Amino acid sequence: MPMIDLSTNVTVSGMARMELTRGLGEAISLVPGKDESRLMLRISGNNDMFFKGRDDIPMAYVRTDIYAQLPDEEYQAFGDAVMRLLGRVLAIPAGNIYLTVRQIPCWITRGE
């Protein structure tokens, strides 16, 4: 049950939204035991965001919640793929992207 919540100050067009959806679906499959079939996404563009005291540079925050207990290094390929995707699709430099992964020990869906 992964959830990726992408917030950026960049405008996300319809075409970019589709590329991000596809790319994030591919990226989550790099985490052992996860795939796009249960992935939930929220893509929010054009946000008021500040980085280094500025709001005029492209930036993004990607919060990822995953029902898993894996060693930190298991997320490296996922993080690298997300950084490349945001650079290619939204022209956000990797240094302006923060990505977090929270491993959730309990996740409820369908009331279970």
ABEGO torsion letter per residue (X at the ends): XBBBBBBBABBBBAAAAAAAAAAAAAAAAABBGBBAAABBBBBBBGBBBBBGGBAABBBBBBBBBBBBBBBAAAAAAAAAAAAAAAAAAAGBBAAABBBBBBBBABBBBGGX
